[in-house]
Amino acid sequence: MYGGPPEDAALFPYWFASILPIADDEKYVLLRTTSVRERLKITAQWIRRMEAQRW
């Protein structure tokens, strides 16, 4: 449905946001961020938060 992850690092955060069960208001932060590096940091924070929720 979503296809595989893009090879372009600039597109990856948007693809990742589309497949994760993250609240829309958190996803909107990606749209306001102009730096690819910052968008990747945001997605890394999502991953760390999800890993911390596992039992």
C-alpha atoms as one frame of an Amber mdcrd trajectory, in Angstrom:
protein
   0.000   0.000   0.000   2.738   2.494   0.922   5.500   0.955  -1.147   9.037
   0.492   0.039  11.063   3.190   1.736  12.431   5.866  -0.577  16.155   6.016
  -1.202  16.127   9.805  -0.969  16.757  10.886   2.646  14.686  14.023   2.081
  11.585  11.928   1.360  12.097   9.270   4.023  10.585  11.191   6.989   7.371
  11.824   5.057   7.095   8.183   4.026   7.854   7.056   7.564   5.214   9.398
   9.007   2.645   7.952   6.633   3.101   4.411   7.970   3.541   5.072  11.696
   0.652   5.312  14.151   1.685   8.836  15.184  -0.782  11.647  15.954  -1.349
  14.060  13.093  -0.205  17.071  15.124   3.194  15.401  15.529   3.365  14.705
  11.811   2.659  18.362  11.026   5.954  19.265  12.708   7.703  17.705   9.710
   6.000  20.171   7.393   7.293  23.166   9.354  10.840  21.831   9.455  13.059
  22.981   6.598  16.125  20.875   7.387  16.300  17.255   6.251  18.568  16.538
   9.208  15.989  17.910  11.656  13.215  15.857  10.052  15.352  12.729  10.403
  15.987  13.606  14.059  12.241  13.897  14.623  11.621  10.449  13.130  14.453
   9.037  15.256  12.712  10.455  18.352   9.521   8.685  17.314  11.421   5.401
  17.059  13.039   5.845  20.474   9.671   6.659  22.035   8.050   3.586  20.466
  10.914   1.359  21.630  10.552   2.699  25.178   6.851   1.776  25.141   7.539
  -1.874  24.421   7.379  -4.277  27.348
